[in-house]
């Protein structure tokens, strides 16, 4: 069965009485080059175990199963379980895991399903859960790589450089935890039903937190404060977040001590500058909240 052939897809879904769910962000691939190229870019190979999220009817699962030793595919929509039982019947190295990835213990799941293998993630993520899923996967700290197809706008934000319009708090978060790389775009006409936006395939390569980040919770509080009101200068943004603990004059002195001009905005700072600023703030006795 060609899991990207639109006629076979419609026949398969009709046979199982399946109906698309808008709330689950379901869009099935109808161009075979897409799962082929995603799987090839993922690092799936012998000795590797893949965690897939939202397999749908299984076109990417099928490709991954041909490359990796094992695939554990987490599917929330129980109406797809009988569909996957049919489409994955020929793969003895695929296990469909019913459940919500946001409610599962990811490290425990990996330890149980992919034991003895190098774990990676490869998935076509529903747009509506991209940020919390990527956060959970990065915080699991158990993957060699995370390759996902997501909305192009979000992918560009994740990879954005300081000083660019797309750069924000989530850019910093992802870049602190991983190397980021945009691989290729996927147009809307590659899906059924076609979404209104273009998708992009993104690879994250997790890494240890930079040594200059002494307190991650406090560091990210400073980052969130800096971007909370983008039109404000960094001085005013920090004043709004920490004003009860440190005076504006002290904040101005801290910025100057970090080599930052008084009118700088948070979007101009890279990870080293945020780390230096967070370290200086902590030394004043300011606490994370």
N, C-alpha and C positions, 0 to 999 in steps of 0.2 A: 504494500500500500504506500502510495506517495502522500505523505502527510502535509505536503505543501500544494497539492493539486486541489484547486477550489471545488471541482466537481466531486472528488473523492471525499473532501472535507464535509461538504454539504450532505452527501449520502451517509457518511459516518454519523454526523450529528443528528440527522433525521432518524436514523435507525435507533439511536439511543434517546430520542425525544429531548435533546439538549437545546436550551435557549440561552443566548448570551445575556450576561448580567452587567449592566452599566456600573453598578455599585462596586463590582470587583475589577473593573477596568480591563475586561477581557478583549483582547485583539489577537487573533490567530494569524500566524505567518502563512503567506501564500506564494512566497518566492524561495526556492530551495537554496539559493546562494547565501541567504541570510543566516540560517542556522549552521550551514557549512562553515562560513567564515567566522562566525562567533565561536564555534567549537574549536576551530583551528587556532584562534587567537588566545584561547583560554588557558593553554598549557596542559590540557587534558592529554594524558599519555599513560603508558604502563607504569604502575607504581603510584598512580594518582587516584584519589577518590574525590568525586564531585558532589557538592551540595547544589541542587537546583531548586529554585523557588518559582512556583507557578508554572508547571510544565504545560498546562493547557491540554492539547491532544498529543503532545510529545515529539514535535519535529526536532527540537534542540536536544531533547533527551535521547532520541534515537542516534543523533550524531555523536553525542558525548559518550554513549555506551559503546560505540565503535572505537573509541580512542582510549578511554580510561578503564581502570580495573573495576571501578564500581561507581554507580550513580544513585544518590538518595535524593528523590524529588519530592518536595513538600507541596501538597496541593490542598488549598482551602475549600474549593468547591466540590462537595461530595457528589454532585451530579456528574462530575468528570471522571470519577473513579472507575465506573464500568467502561467508559471510553478508553481510559488508559490501560485497563486490564486487557482490552482487545489489542490496542496499538503496540503495547510493550510486551506482548506475549512471547515474542521471539528473543527477548533479552533476559538472560538469567542473572545478569549483573546489575539490574535496575530494581530498586525498591521504591514504590510510591508510599509516601508517608502522609496520611491524612492529618491536616492540622493547620494552624495559623502560625506562621514563622515568628510573628511578633509576640506570641504567647509561649513559644517553646524555649527551652534551655539550649541555646545553640551549641555551646561547647560540649554539653552532655550528649546531644544528638550526634555531633561529629564523632565523639569518642565511641558511641555505640554503633553507628552505621558505617563509619569509614575507618575503623581501627586498623592500625598498621600501614596506612597509606598516607601520602602527602595530601592534605585536604585543600581544595580550592573551591571557589564559588563560581558558577556560571549560570546566568539567568536572564530571562526577558521579564523585567520587573513591571508590575502594574504601576502606572504613573502615580496613583494616589497614595502609594505607600513607600515611595522611593527614599525619602529622607529618613524615616524611622528604621527602615530595613537596613540601609547602608550604615546608619549609626550602630545598630545592633551587631552587624557583621564585623565592623571595625573594632567595636568594644569586646567582641568575643576573643580577639587576639589568638586565633588558632588557624588562620588561613594563609597560605603562601601567596595567593592572589585572589582578586575578586573582579570578575569580568561580567559586566551587566549592560543590557540595553535599556536605556531610559530616555526620557524626553530630552531633546537636544539642548533646550534652554537650561535645564538643570545640569546637564553634563558640562556645559560651558561655564556655568557658575562654579562648579567643583574645581575646574582646572584653571580658573581665572587668575591672572597676576595682579599684584597690588597696583592700585592706581587706575584700573580699568573698571568700566561700569558694571560688569558682572561680578566683581570681587565683593565678597561679603563674609559674614561670620561662618557660614557653612563651608566656604572655600578654605578658610583658615583651619577649621575643624578637620576637614578631610586631608588637607596637605600636611597637617601636623602628624596625623596617623598613618599616612601612606603617600607613596609616589603616585601621581595621577597622570594618565595618558589617554587622550582622545584617539580612538582608532579609526572609526569610519561612521558615516551617516547612513540611515535607512529611511527612505521616503515613505509617506503614508500609504501609497498604493501597494506596498508589500504586505499589507494586513487586511484581514477580514474580521469585523468591519474596519474600514480605513479611519484612523484617528485624524484629528484636525491639524496635528503638528508632526514635524519630523522627529525621528528618534536618532540617538547616537549610541554607539558602543564605546564603553569606557572601561579601562583597566586600572584598578587600584592595586598597588603592591604594598601591603602593610609593612611597617617598620617600627622600631622602638621610638618612644617619644624623644625629641631632641634633648640633649643633656642640659641645655640652657633653661628648659622649663622645669622649675623646681617644684611647683605646686600646680598640677594640671587643672584642678577645680577653680583655683583663683585665676589662673591664666585665662581660662575660657570665660570667666565672669568679666574680666577686663575686655576681652574681645567682643562679647555680646554687648557690653556697655558702649563700646566704640561705634558699633553699627546700629544701635537701637534707634537713633535719629540721625540719619545720614547727612542731613543738611547742617547739623551742628558741627562746630569745631570739636576736635578731640577734647580740648580743655573743658568745654561746656558739657559734652557728653559724659565725661568722667565726673564732672561736678554733679550732674543729675544722679549718677549712680552711687557715688561715694561721698556726696556732700555732707552727710551726717557724720563722717569719720575723719575727713581731711579737708582743710580749707582750700579755696580756689587759689590762694597765693601759694600754698604748699604744692598744689597740683602743677601750677605754672613752673615752679622751681624744679619739680620732678621731670617735667617735659624738657626743660632746658638742660638738666643734668643728663638726659638721654640723647641730647643732640637734636631735639625736635623743636621746630619753630612753634611759637604760641598759636598760630592760626592753622596748624596742620589738621587734617581730617583723618579719621581712623582708616579710611580706605587706602591711604598712602603707605600704611605700615605693613611690612612683611613679618614673618614669624620671629626673626631675631629682634626686631624693634618691639614687638608686643611682649616678648619674653623679658627684655630689659626693663620695659615699663612696668610689667607685673612684678618683677623682682624689686624694683624701686618702691612700688606701692606697698608691698608686703613689709618692707623694712621700716615703714612708718607705723606699723602695727595695724594697718587696715586688714580687715578680715573678709573672707569670702562669705557671701550670703545666699 
